[in-house]
Amino acid sequence: MRTPHARADAAFESLKKKIEGRTARIAVIGLGYVGLPLAVEFSRSGFHVLGIDTEREKVDRVSRGDSYIHDVSSEELGREVRSGRLEATADFSRLLEADCVSICVPTPLRKTRDPDVSSIVSAAKQIAKYLHRGELVILESTTYPGTTDELILPMLEETGLKVGNDFFLGFSPERVDPGNKRFMTKNIPKVVGGVTPKCSKVAVALYKSSMSSVVRVSSTKVAEMVKLLENTFRSVNIGLVNEIALMCDKMKIDVWEVIEAAASKPFGFMPFYPGPGLGGHCIPIDPFYLSWKAKLSGFEARFIELAGQVNSSMPYHVVNKVGEALNSVRKSVRGSCIVLLGVAYKADVDDARESPALDIYQMLTALGAEVSYCDPYIPEIRTERFHIKAKPLTAELLEEADCVVITTAHSDFDYRLIAAKAGLIFDSRNALKGFKSDKIWRL
Ligand SMILES: NC(=O)c1ccc[n+]([C@@H]2O[C@H](COP(=O)([O-])OP(=O)(O)OC[C@H]3O[C@@H](n4cnc5c(N)ncnc54)[C@H](O)[C@@H]3O)[C@@H](O)[C@H]2O)c1
């Protein structure tokens, strides 16, 4: 009989060989903004990939080669599906076929701002059910430090299999930036941390086979913390610049001009820009995973809380400024016709999750305004509280509006037309930089 040590060496060598020879079969659980591009990337580099999602419609669309993610074209998805390398299913029992499994499920916050890791738990339960010797499991979802070691590992070891000997486990944060044409899944360096040195080595081998570069760190907790540092860095810097914008508003200083001039410094300064608030599935959420976990260790994360307060006050500020702008032309918010330009959380993406434009829509509507929106990326919005459809951006719509609010600076918008036809504009993104007129109010 082989010792656990010899068994571990054999499992490790066998998986490494399969990865290097591209014969390893990879399962990606969660085919959203993160999972679908990752599945396509693995498939493109020659692996057989099985995408698993609980949403039937996504499984059907992937199987037809019909992409629902802006950064993945149907052409490239279709090519991988037709090649036979990429498949999708809702059947978790097919995890039995997988040599490597990557978990890319959502990690939202509960209403109390505590982490909701229920999707991770349910994916891990399925993995445990079908766990077999020689398998590599990697968590990619953004989450608090300790999730891999403290939550997933015990669930997998309950099967009787031992990490580092029988199976391998690691964390590798997904750092994709939707809409970014320069840095995508393939060329964003992949940070990887394993539970044991063998786990790290085999996870590094997997990502090296498909990604341009890999950064190995000493543990899963370090890898989990790396992602949270990156997103907290953004949230805090955006919070700082939003506060500077509020300050400049009181002092009648153009914050955009200040930032542009400050950015001329070739060292020690990095420009961040103010706006109507944070959105998306990362920056408004992830720092609270960290502050929640820090609290459990008796540490109060003050920067995170403060940035959260400043950033979440921005939609109110925009609504107040729209009220002021209307007041300056003897109109009230109540009864005014207001058009929001852009409801996606950032320019040129098709994602409206956590978008500040939704808060602004609700606040203006509650004040009695008639609000409509234009967004070429978001044809309709369905939330628990309302369901609205986008209108086409036309000269008539702009002329009829009492105020046009630029909430997202999509590059497809015709800013000349907007500046020419709208009677009053509140620009929360400095999209009309270069246009000078008293009718344009800027954040
Ligand atoms: N969107 C981004 O820009 C981005 C960037 C980096 C990291 N992340 C992180 O990556 C993770 C995934 O984010 P996303 O934006 O891809 O989410 P998403 O909502 O777009 O996709 C998640 C997918 O997982 C599926 N799913 C949910 N529970 C499941 C389960 N138990 N089993 C199988 N499938 C399940 C959903 O149906 C959905 O298709 C999150 O932790 C997020 O914070 C997101």
Ligand as a Chemical Component Dictionary entry (heavy atoms), coordinates in Angstrom:
data_LIG
# 
_chem_comp.id                   LIG 
_chem_comp.type                 NON-POLYMER 
_chem_comp.pdbx_formal_charge   0 
_chem_comp.three_letter_code    LIG 
# 
loop_
_chem_comp_atom.comp_id 
_chem_comp_atom.atom_id 
_chem_comp_atom.alt_atom_id 
_chem_comp_atom.type_symbol 
_chem_comp_atom.charge 
_chem_comp_atom.model_Cartn_x 
_chem_comp_atom.model_Cartn_y 
_chem_comp_atom.model_Cartn_z 
_chem_comp_atom.pdbx_ordinal 
LIG N1  N1  N 0  -18.187 41.481 -12.434 1  
LIG C1  C1  C 0  -16.949 41.871 -12.203 2  
LIG O1  O1  O 0  -16.481 42.853 -12.746 3  
LIG C2  C2  C 0  -16.050 41.103 -11.265 4  
LIG C3  C3  C 0  -14.667 41.325 -11.339 5  
LIG C4  C4  C 0  -13.830 40.622 -10.496 6  
LIG C5  C5  C 0  -14.370 39.730 -9.570  7  
LIG N2  N2  N 1  -15.724 39.546 -9.491  8  
LIG C6  C6  C 0  -16.217 38.599 -8.514  9  
LIG O2  O2  O 0  -16.477 37.355 -9.187  10 
LIG C7  C7  C 0  -17.618 36.704 -8.635  11 
LIG C8  C8  C 0  -18.668 36.480 -9.710  12 
LIG O3  O3  O 0  -19.110 37.746 -10.166 13 
LIG P1  P1  P 0  -19.903 37.934 -11.530 14 
LIG O4  O4  O 0  -19.920 39.403 -11.794 15 
LIG O5  O5  O -1 -19.364 37.001 -12.550 16 
LIG O6  O6  O 0  -21.353 37.431 -11.090 17 
LIG P2  P2  P 0  -22.567 37.081 -12.068 18 
LIG O7  O7  O 0  -23.787 37.276 -11.256 19 
LIG O8  O8  O 0  -22.413 37.793 -13.362 20 
LIG O9  O9  O 0  -22.360 35.531 -12.374 21 
LIG C9  C9  C 0  -22.476 34.541 -11.419 22 
LIG C10 C10 C 0  -23.122 33.323 -12.051 23 
LIG O10 O10 O 0  -23.152 32.293 -11.076 24 
LIG C11 C11 C 0  -24.391 31.599 -11.183 25 
LIG N3  N3  N 0  -24.612 30.952 -9.901  26 
LIG C12 C12 C 0  -25.032 31.462 -8.728  27 
LIG N4  N4  N 0  -25.027 30.542 -7.757  28 
LIG C13 C13 C 0  -24.614 29.397 -8.343  29 
LIG C14 C14 C 0  -24.394 28.083 -7.879  30 
LIG N5  N5  N 0  -24.564 27.776 -6.600  31 
LIG N6  N6  N 0  -23.981 27.148 -8.756  32 
LIG C15 C15 C 0  -23.772 27.455 -10.067 33 
LIG N7  N7  N 0  -23.951 28.683 -10.557 34 
LIG C16 C16 C 0  -24.360 29.639 -9.711  35 
LIG C17 C17 C 0  -25.388 32.677 -11.541 36 
LIG O11 O11 O 0  -26.525 32.115 -12.177 37 
LIG C18 C18 C 0  -24.561 33.542 -12.494 38 
LIG O12 O12 O 0  -24.692 33.124 -13.822 39 
LIG C19 C19 C 0  -18.074 37.594 -7.483  40 
LIG O13 O13 O 0  -17.479 37.174 -6.304  41 
LIG C20 C20 C 0  -17.526 38.954 -7.870  42 
LIG O14 O14 O 0  -17.336 39.779 -6.747  43 
LIG C21 C21 C 0  -16.565 40.199 -10.338 44 
# 
loop_
_chem_comp_bond.comp_id 
_chem_comp_bond.atom_id_1 
_chem_comp_bond.atom_id_2 
_chem_comp_bond.value_order 
_chem_comp_bond.pdbx_ordinal 
LIG N1  C1  SING 1  
LIG C1  O1  DOUB 2  
LIG C1  C2  SING 3  
LIG C2  C3  SING 4  
LIG C2  C21 DOUB 5  
LIG C3  C4  DOUB 6  
LIG C4  C5  SING 7  
LIG C5  N2  DOUB 8  
LIG N2  C6  SING 9  
LIG N2  C21 SING 10 
LIG C6  O2  SING 11 
LIG C6  C20 SING 12 
LIG O2  C7  SING 13 
LIG C7  C8  SING 14 
LIG C7  C19 SING 15 
LIG C8  O3  SING 16 
LIG O3  P1  SING 17 
LIG P1  O4  DOUB 18 
LIG P1  O5  SING 19 
LIG P1  O6  SING 20 
LIG O6  P2  SING 21 
LIG P2  O7  DOUB 22 
LIG P2  O8  SING 23 
LIG P2  O9  SING 24 
LIG O9  C9  SING 25 
LIG C9  C10 SING 26 
LIG C10 O10 SING 27 
LIG C10 C18 SING 28 
LIG O10 C11 SING 29 
LIG C11 N3  SING 30 
LIG C11 C17 SING 31 
LIG N3  C12 SING 32 
LIG N3  C16 SING 33 
LIG C12 N4  DOUB 34 
LIG N4  C13 SING 35 
LIG C13 C14 SING 36 
LIG C13 C16 DOUB 37 
LIG C14 N5  SING 38 
LIG C14 N6  DOUB 39 
LIG N6  C15 SING 40 
LIG C15 N7  DOUB 41 
LIG N7  C16 SING 42 
LIG C17 O11 SING 43 
LIG C17 C18 SING 44 
LIG C18 O12 SING 45 
LIG C19 O13 SING 46 
LIG C19 C20 SING 47 
LIG C20 O14 SING 48 
# 
